[in-house]
Amino acid sequence: MNLLTRLEDWPYIILPITIVLSFLLLGWLVEQRVVSQLLSIAREKNLRFSEGVLRSLRGLSILWFGLLGLNIALSLPNLPLFPSLILLSQKFLLVAFLASATWAIAQLSVEILRVYTTGDDGISSLTSLFEFLAKVLIFSCGFLLILSSVGISITPLLTAFGIGGVSLGLALQNTLANLMSGINIITSKKVRPGDYIELRTGEAGYVRDVDLRCTVVEEITNNLLVIPNAQIISSSFRNYSLPDHSLLVPVEVGISYDSDLEKVEKITREVIQEITQLLQPNLGDYQPLIRYGKFDYYSILLTVYLKVVEEEFFQHLTIKHEFIKLLHRRYQQEGIKIPYPIFFPYPPTNPPS
């Protein structure tokens, strides 16, 4: 008769099963009653760091308590299993724990990075590339630790990785160039997710992500523009979000030569202050910049520089739009003329004499 089916062995079988099930139940209670409740409290009180830690540990309580219960069950005396099978099972439990711990540390690291890179507007500047590199580093260390824990020498493996890395680098030069360019983009902090950039070649939009190969830019037309990282590094570009979100938006106005320039400047300043109080009250006592530029063919050219402080780059179009409407209305009320060229077409068959 098989050893596991003898009646006197049943107590040694039921006890380990009971221990494992008890620890699984305990892990489920910790997950439902402790982790979930703490996560809800962290969300209610806007504790972003605590929320990130708890979110990365969510779901692991049952696994870890189950592994602990199995380890205790395998350590019981008189267990009706072969010693070699018990030893193999314990090694498997160790590998499972190290693998899950590595995964938890990787998730925790990403959550911590995401918390500390999230601004007051709730937008995180953490890119896919930086997240990927952090996970690769942690998973590599965890993999080497697992191999070492089961008695496998990692020295030959590191040597093979070194030789293979050189060969792979030669074969993937373009990919590695984009990878290193992406790292350069992130570390230089000249381009961040959420910034509005414009390349020398004309492409423009909001930076949404920087990954292994490319930078993803969302155009104002709601299309995604994929630009290789190496192209951004090797060309000049304009970042409208640095050093801050303030802009000076020029608006050119032509006024009649018969106009009183002092009156025009006074009225224009009043319009700017009215628009500022209406759309940007946070600017306070902003002194607008107005400059007469030149005597044009049919008008005196006046340039108004509107200061715009907005998170969204295209918000300046709304302010410029409202300013032009109000300025045109005030000029009409004050009798200030905005001249325009008048052309007299002549029929080709009847030219002027």
C-alpha positions as CSV (number, residue, x, y, z in Angstrom):
1,M,0.0,0.0,0.0
2,N,1.2,3.5,-0.9
3,L,2.7,5.5,2.0
4,L,0.3,8.4,1.5
5,T,-2.8,6.3,1.7
6,R,-2.1,4.6,5.0
7,L,-4.5,5.6,7.7
8,E,-1.9,6.5,10.2
9,D,-0.4,9.1,7.8
10,W,-3.5,11.1,7.4
11,P,-2.8,13.4,10.5
12,Y,0.5,14.3,8.9
13,I,-1.3,15.2,5.6
14,I,-4.2,17.1,7.1
15,L,-2.1,19.3,9.3
16,P,0.1,20.8,6.5
17,I,-3.0,21.4,4.4
18,T,-4.7,23.2,7.3
19,I,-1.6,25.3,7.9
20,V,-1.4,26.4,4.2
21,L,-5.1,27.1,4.0
22,S,-5.0,29.1,7.2
23,F,-2.1,31.3,6.0
24,L,-3.9,31.8,2.7
25,L,-7.0,33.0,4.6
26,L,-4.8,35.2,6.7
27,G,-3.2,36.7,3.6
28,W,-6.7,37.3,2.1
29,L,-7.8,39.1,5.3
30,V,-4.7,41.3,5.3
31,E,-5.3,42.1,1.7
32,Q,-9.0,43.0,2.1
33,R,-9.0,44.5,5.6
34,V,-5.6,46.1,5.9
35,V,-4.1,47.0,2.6
36,S,-7.4,48.0,0.9
37,Q,-8.4,50.1,3.9
38,L,-5.0,51.9,4.1
39,L,-5.1,52.5,0.3
40,S,-8.6,54.1,0.6
41,I,-7.3,56.3,3.5
42,A,-4.3,57.3,1.5
43,R,-6.4,58.3,-1.5
44,E,-8.9,60.3,0.6
45,K,-6.1,62.3,2.3
46,N,-4.1,62.6,-1.0
47,L,-1.0,60.9,0.5
48,R,0.6,60.1,-2.9
49,F,3.7,58.4,-1.5
50,S,1.7,56.1,0.8
51,E,-0.7,55.4,-2.0
52,G,2.1,54.5,-4.4
53,V,3.7,52.1,-1.8
54,L,0.4,50.3,-1.1
55,R,-0.6,50.1,-4.7
56,S,2.7,48.4,-5.5
57,L,2.2,45.8,-2.7
58,R,-1.4,45.1,-3.6
59,G,-2.1,41.5,-4.3
60,L,1.1,40.2,-2.8
61,S,-0.2,39.5,0.7
62,I,-2.0,36.3,-0.3
63,L,1.1,35.1,-2.2
64,W,3.5,35.8,0.6
65,F,1.4,34.3,3.3
66,G,0.8,31.3,1.1
67,L,4.5,30.8,0.6
68,L,5.1,31.2,4.3
69,G,2.4,28.6,5.1
70,L,4.0,26.2,2.6
71,N,7.4,26.7,4.1
72,I,6.1,26.0,7.6
73,A,4.2,22.9,6.4
74,L,7.3,21.5,4.7
75,S,9.3,22.0,7.9
76,L,6.9,19.8,10.0
77,P,8.4,16.5,11.3
78,N,7.2,13.2,10.0
79,L,6.0,14.7,6.8
80,P,5.2,11.8,4.4
81,L,7.4,13.1,1.6
82,F,10.8,12.2,0.4
83,P,13.6,14.5,1.8
84,S,14.8,15.3,-1.6
85,L,11.3,16.4,-2.7
86,I,11.0,18.5,0.4
87,L,14.4,20.2,-0.3
88,L,13.4,20.8,-3.9
89,S,10.1,22.3,-2.8
90,Q,11.8,24.6,-0.3
91,K,14.1,25.9,-3.1
92,F,11.1,26.5,-5.3
93,L,9.5,28.5,-2.5
94,L,12.7,30.6,-2.2
95,V,12.8,31.2,-5.9
96,A,9.1,32.2,-5.9
97,F,9.6,34.6,-3.0
98,L,12.6,36.2,-4.5
99,A,10.8,36.6,-7.9
100,S,7.8,38.1,-6.3
101,A,9.9,40.4,-4.1
102,T,11.8,41.5,-7.2
103,W,8.6,42.3,-8.9
104,A,7.3,44.2,-5.9
105,I,10.5,46.3,-5.6
106,A,10.4,47.1,-9.3
107,Q,6.7,48.2,-9.0
108,L,7.5,50.1,-5.8
109,S,10.5,51.9,-7.4
110,V,8.4,53.0,-10.4
111,E,5.6,54.2,-8.1
112,I,8.0,56.2,-6.0
113,L,9.5,57.8,-9.1
114,R,6.1,58.5,-10.4
115,V,5.1,60.2,-7.1
116,Y,8.2,62.4,-7.0
117,T,7.9,63.4,-10.7
118,T,4.2,64.4,-10.4
119,G,3.7,68.1,-10.3
120,D,0.9,70.1,-8.6
121,D,-1.2,69.8,-11.8
122,G,-1.3,66.0,-11.3
123,I,0.8,65.3,-14.4
124,S,3.8,63.0,-14.0
125,S,7.0,63.7,-15.9
126,L,8.1,60.1,-15.6
127,T,8.8,58.7,-19.1
128,S,8.5,55.2,-20.4
129,L,12.2,55.0,-21.0
130,F,13.2,55.9,-17.4
131,E,10.5,53.5,-16.1
132,F,11.9,50.7,-18.4
133,L,15.5,51.3,-17.3
134,A,14.6,51.2,-13.6
135,K,12.7,47.9,-14.1
136,V,15.5,46.4,-16.2
137,L,18.1,47.2,-13.5
138,I,16.0,45.8,-10.6
139,F,14.9,42.7,-12.6
140,S,18.5,42.0,-13.6
141,C,19.7,42.2,-9.9
142,G,16.8,40.0,-8.9
143,F,17.6,37.4,-11.6
144,L,21.2,37.2,-10.5
145,L,20.2,36.9,-6.9
146,I,17.8,34.0,-7.8
147,L,20.6,32.2,-9.7
148,S,23.0,32.6,-6.8
149,S,20.4,31.4,-4.2
150,V,19.9,28.1,-6.1
151,G,23.7,27.5,-6.3
152,I,24.3,28.6,-10.0
153,S,27.5,30.5,-10.5
154,I,26.8,33.8,-12.2
155,T,30.4,34.6,-13.2
156,P,30.2,32.7,-16.6
157,L,26.8,34.2,-17.2
158,L,28.2,37.7,-16.7
159,T,31.0,36.9,-19.1
160,A,28.6,35.6,-21.7
161,F,26.4,38.7,-21.3
162,G,29.5,40.9,-21.8
163,I,30.5,39.2,-25.0
164,G,26.9,39.1,-26.2
165,G,26.4,42.8,-25.3
166,V,29.3,43.8,-27.6
167,S,27.9,41.8,-30.5
168,L,24.4,43.1,-29.9
169,G,25.6,46.6,-29.7
170,L,27.3,46.4,-33.1
171,A,24.2,44.9,-34.7
172,L,21.8,47.5,-33.2
173,Q,23.7,50.7,-33.5
174,N,20.7,52.8,-34.6
175,T,18.6,51.4,-31.8
176,L,21.3,52.1,-29.2
177,A,21.8,55.6,-30.6
178,N,18.1,56.3,-30.0
179,L,18.3,54.7,-26.6
180,M,21.3,56.9,-25.5
181,S,19.7,59.9,-27.0
182,G,16.5,59.2,-25.0
183,I,18.6,59.0,-21.8
184,N,20.3,62.3,-22.8
185,I,16.9,63.9,-23.3
186,I,15.6,62.8,-19.9
187,T,18.7,63.7,-17.9
188,S,19.2,67.1,-19.5
189,K,15.6,68.1,-18.5
190,K,15.4,70.2,-21.7
191,V,12.3,68.2,-22.8
192,R,9.7,67.0,-20.4
193,P,6.3,65.3,-20.8
194,G,3.7,68.1,-21.2
195,D,6.1,70.6,-22.8
196,Y,5.2,72.2,-26.1
197,I,8.2,72.0,-28.5
198,E,8.8,72.9,-32.1
199,L,11.6,71.4,-34.2
200,R,13.6,73.2,-36.7
201,T,11.9,71.2,-39.4
202,G,8.5,72.5,-38.4
203,E,7.0,69.6,-36.4
204,A,5.4,70.9,-33.2
205,G,3.2,69.6,-30.4
206,Y,3.0,68.5,-26.8
207,V,5.5,65.9,-25.6
208,R,3.6,62.9,-24.3
209,D,6.3,60.4,-23.7
210,V,10.0,59.4,-24.3
211,D,10.5,55.7,-24.8
212,L,13.3,53.4,-25.9
213,R,13.4,54.6,-29.6
214,C,11.4,57.7,-30.0
215,T,9.7,60.8,-28.5
216,V,5.9,60.9,-28.9
217,V,4.5,64.3,-29.6
218,E,0.8,65.1,-29.8
219,E,0.0,67.7,-32.4
220,I,-2.8,70.3,-31.9
221,T,-4.7,68.4,-34.6
222,N,-4.9,65.4,-32.1
223,N,-2.4,63.3,-34.1
224,L,0.6,61.6,-32.6
225,L,3.9,62.4,-34.1
226,V,6.7,59.9,-33.5
227,I,10.2,61.4,-33.7
228,P,13.4,59.4,-33.3
229,N,15.3,60.4,-30.2
230,A,18.5,60.9,-32.1
231,Q,16.8,63.4,-34.4
232,I,15.8,65.6,-31.5
233,I,19.3,65.5,-30.0
234,S,21.0,66.3,-33.4
235,S,18.7,69.2,-34.4
236,S,17.7,72.5,-32.8
237,F,14.2,72.9,-31.3
238,R,12.3,75.5,-29.4
239,N,10.7,74.6,-26.0
240,Y,7.8,77.0,-25.3
241,S,7.4,75.6,-21.7
242,L,10.9,76.6,-20.5
243,P,12.2,78.2,-18.4
244,D,8.5,78.7,-17.4
245,H,5.0,78.9,-18.9
246,S,5.0,82.6,-19.5
247,L,5.1,84.0,-23.0
248,L,5.2,87.4,-24.7
249,V,2.8,87.3,-27.6
250,P,3.4,90.0,-30.2
251,V,0.3,91.6,-31.9
252,E,0.9,94.0,-34.7
253,V,-1.6,96.8,-35.4
254,G,-1.5,99.4,-38.1
255,I,-3.0,102.9,-37.3
256,S,-3.6,105.8,-39.5
257,Y,-1.1,108.6,-40.0
258,D,-3.7,111.1,-38.8
259,S,-4.0,109.4,-35.4
260,D,-2.8,110.9,-32.1
261,L,-0.1,108.5,-31.1
262,E,-0.3,109.4,-27.4
263,K,-4.1,108.7,-27.4
264,V,-3.6,105.5,-29.3
265,E,-1.0,104.2,-26.8
266,K,-3.3,105.2,-23.9
267,I,-6.3,103.5,-25.3
268,T,-4.3,100.4,-26.2
269,R,-2.9,100.2,-22.6
270,E,-6.5,100.4,-21.2
271,V,-7.6,97.5,-23.5
272,I,-4.6,95.4,-22.4
273,Q,-5.3,96.0,-18.7
274,E,-9.0,95.2,-19.2
275,I,-8.2,91.9,-21.0
276,T,-5.6,91.0,-18.3
277,Q,-8.1,91.6,-15.5
278,L,-10.7,89.5,-17.3
279,L,-8.6,86.5,-18.4
280,Q,-5.5,86.6,-16.3
281,P,-6.2,88.3,-12.9
282,N,-3.2,86.5,-11.4
283,L,-0.8,88.9,-13.2
284,G,-1.8,91.8,-10.9
285,D,-0.4,95.2,-11.9
286,Y,1.1,94.1,-15.2
287,Q,2.6,96.9,-17.2
288,P,2.1,96.2,-20.9
289,L,4.8,96.6,-23.4
290,I,3.9,98.8,-26.4
291,R,6.3,99.9,-29.1
292,Y,5.9,101.8,-32.3
293,G,7.9,100.0,-34.9
294,K,8.0,101.8,-38.2
295,F,6.3,104.0,-40.8
296,D,4.7,101.5,-43.1
297,Y,3.3,102.2,-46.6
298,Y,-0.2,103.1,-45.4
299,S,0.0,103.1,-41.6
300,I,2.2,103.5,-38.6
301,L,3.0,100.0,-37.3
302,L,2.4,99.4,-33.6
303,T,3.4,96.2,-31.8
304,V,1.8,95.1,-28.6
305,Y,3.4,92.4,-26.5
306,L,0.8,90.5,-24.4
307,K,2.1,88.6,-21.4
308,V,0.5,85.2,-21.1
309,V,1.0,82.8,-18.2
310,E,-0.8,79.6,-18.9
311,E,0.0,75.9,-18.5
312,E,-1.5,75.2,-22.0
313,F,0.6,76.7,-24.8
314,F,-2.4,77.4,-27.1
315,Q,-4.3,79.3,-24.4
316,H,-2.5,82.4,-25.7
317,L,-4.6,82.2,-28.9
318,T,-7.7,82.8,-26.8
319,I,-6.2,85.8,-25.1
320,K,-5.0,87.2,-28.4
321,H,-8.4,86.6,-30.0
322,E,-10.3,88.5,-27.2
323,F,-7.7,91.3,-27.2
324,I,-8.1,91.9,-31.0
325,K,-11.9,92.0,-30.7
326,L,-11.9,94.4,-27.8
327,L,-9.2,96.6,-29.3
328,H,-11.1,96.9,-32.6
329,R,-14.3,97.9,-30.8
330,R,-12.5,100.5,-28.7
331,Y,-10.7,102.0,-31.7
332,Q,-14.1,102.4,-33.4
333,Q,-15.5,104.1,-30.3
334,E,-12.6,106.5,-30.1
335,G,-12.4,107.2,-33.8
336,I,-9.0,105.6,-34.3
337,K,-8.8,104.3,-37.8
338,I,-7.0,101.1,-38.9
339,P,-6.1,101.7,-42.5
340,Y,-5.9,99.1,-45.2
341,P,-4.7,99.1,-48.8
342,I,-7.3,99.8,-51.5
343,F,-6.7,98.3,-54.9
344,F,-8.4,99.5,-58.1
345,P,-8.6,96.6,-60.6
346,Y,-8.5,97.5,-64.3
347,P,-9.8,95.2,-67.0
348,P,-7.0,93.8,-69.2
349,T,-8.8,95.1,-72.3
350,N,-9.1,98.6,-71.0
351,P,-5.8,99.7,-69.3
352,P,-5.5,103.1,-67.7
353,S,-4.3,105.8,-70.1
